[in-house]
């Protein structure tokens, strides 16, 4: 999403690259520049080459990618930006890291940004007047944007499940009663969202080993980082 936003703001074409057709993608990007070449899960494509179990074809693909990548710098008139995203930057090849001059860590959202995310997710929903998204944002420490969306979807489905259960029990509901039940959903939205926080937990803990490794890597290689710091724990 961030890569698409960069391309949109820059008025550039967006190319999501896969393992195949590396040379063709770079050729296309040059022809339609300005363009953004985006590699999702870049560690799976451009991981460390010293991996003994890696197939020869994969190593050749990586070399081809980096040769074409370097070729972009020799063409002043072509504006092509390469972006990559990964949750495992420590698996990237050193040569790949050098070719990414800017390395930014996108951390879990804080309370203020969680509130903004909730507002975006629930923008088209009819909420009860007592819905307090700021309080909900404070209760969801450690939630990612995906976790917050899952929370809202789960809360929205709960009253629907209740209605279906009532329909099964009664078998026949008058249309007025159904309308009344649906109307009650709005007033209960805030209560359900708060209650669902005990059912839908954050998928990533800010204290998890993976998050600690990401923070360490960012301190070493990220924006303003220094490679002179001590070796990362997972390389020892």
Helices and strands as residue ranges (DSSP letters): H 2-9, E 13-16, H 22-31, E 35-40, H 42-45, H 56-71, G 72-74, E 80-85, G 89-91, H 94-99, H 111-121, H 133-139, H 145-170, H 175-187, H 189-196, H 209-221, G 233-235
